[in-house]
């Protein structure tokens, strides 16, 4: 059994409760936006002590807004280890939801029924704004920085370099980014480096 998002007979919150009782997916359509689904899902998660599975950049944004809850990037499978009772918001690929649902990790949530929806949706779908190219967060001066490149979390960080300089009367400004991180290739640990420079290279 599954549920469709039909608000003719019950509210979104009531629908979440009923779907959770039966451990079922609530299917939505692309035109069913801005109805308060995410707000209701967050309220439900808080009441039921449930982690929330979302697309990467949206999960990161909501984590800042609701630090008392746990938001998980669906690509970070390690973060799901041992978790059950997880709820999910639309935008997470249906094949991911169905796989995790089959493993007994998911409770309920919203899934886009239309398979024509792109597998990876960004925050622009919700806020009409493209994901930032680079996000770097540092909680303390000696903390390991949290780095997101094109909305994707960079793990196993080795070095993070960023320098920006304003333009002058006779030259344009410059930006330099270098991200070094560990990656596994055929069971072997290797170092992957992403390097981008614009304008006169600022980093020396």
QUIGISUL-V512095 format. One record per pair of residues at least 12 apart in sequence whose ideal C-beta (glycine too) atoms are under 7 Angstrom apart, sorted by the first residue. I is the first residue (numbers start at 1). GAP is how many residues later the second one is. D is the distance in whole Angstrom. If there is no record, write none. Layout:
# QUIGISUL-V512095
i:gap:d
I:GAP:D
I:GAP:D
This chain:
# QUIGISUL-V512095
i:gap:d
1:21:6
1:23:6
2:22:5
2:23:5
2:25:6
3:12:6
3:16:5
3:21:6
3:23:5
3:24:7
4:23:5
5:21:6
5:22:7
5:23:5
5:27:5
12:23:7
12:24:6
12:25:6
12:28:4
13:27:5
13:30:7
13:31:7
16:24:6
16:25:7
16:28:5
16:92:6
19:89:4
20:87:5
20:88:4
23:84:6
23:85:7
24:84:6
25:72:7
25:76:7
25:83:7
25:86:5
26:82:7
26:83:7
26:84:5
27:84:6
27:86:4
28:62:5
28:82:5
28:83:7
28:84:6
28:85:6
29:84:6
29:85:6
30:82:7
30:84:5
30:87:6
37:53:7
37:73:6
38:51:6
41:46:6
41:48:6
41:68:6
41:69:7
42:24:6
42:27:7
44:43:7
45:24:6
45:42:5
46:23:6
48:37:7
50:35:5
50:36:6
50:37:5
50:57:6
51:19:4
51:21:6
51:32:6
51:35:5
52:17:6
52:18:7
52:19:5
52:20:7
52:35:6
52:37:7
53:19:5
53:21:5
53:33:5
53:35:4
53:39:6
54:17:6
54:20:7
54:35:5
54:37:7
54:38:7
55:19:6
55:36:4
55:37:6
55:65:7
55:66:6
56:17:4
56:19:6
56:95:5
56:96:6
56:97:7
57:65:6
57:66:5
57:74:5
57:94:4
58:33:7
58:65:5
58:68:7
59:12:4
59:13:6
59:14:5
60:88:6
61:62:7
73:80:6
74:18:5
74:22:6
76:77:7
80:25:6
83:22:6
84:20:6
84:21:6
85:22:5
86:19:6
86:20:5
86:21:6
87:20:5
87:21:6
87:22:4
88:18:6
88:21:4
89:20:6
89:21:6
90:20:4
90:21:6
90:22:5
91:30:4
91:34:7
93:26:5
94:17:5
94:18:7
94:21:7
97:14:5
122:29:6
131:19:6
131:20:4
133:17:6
134:15:6
134:43:6
135:13:4
136:24:6
136:26:6
144:13:6
145:12:7
145:15:5
147:13:6
147:32:6
149:30:6
149:45:7
154:25:6
154:27:5
155:26:7
156:25:5
156:26:4
156:27:7
157:24:5
158:22:4
158:23:6
158:24:6
158:33:6
159:19:7
159:21:4
160:19:6
161:15:7
161:17:4
161:42:6
162:15:6
163:13:5
163:39:4
163:40:5
164:38:7
165:37:4
171:29:6
172:27:5
173:26:6
174:24:6
174:25:3
174:26:5
174:27:6
174:28:4
175:23:5
175:24:7
175:27:7
176:21:5
176:25:6
176:26:5
176:27:4
177:18:7
177:19:5
178:15:7
178:17:5
179:15:4
180:13:5
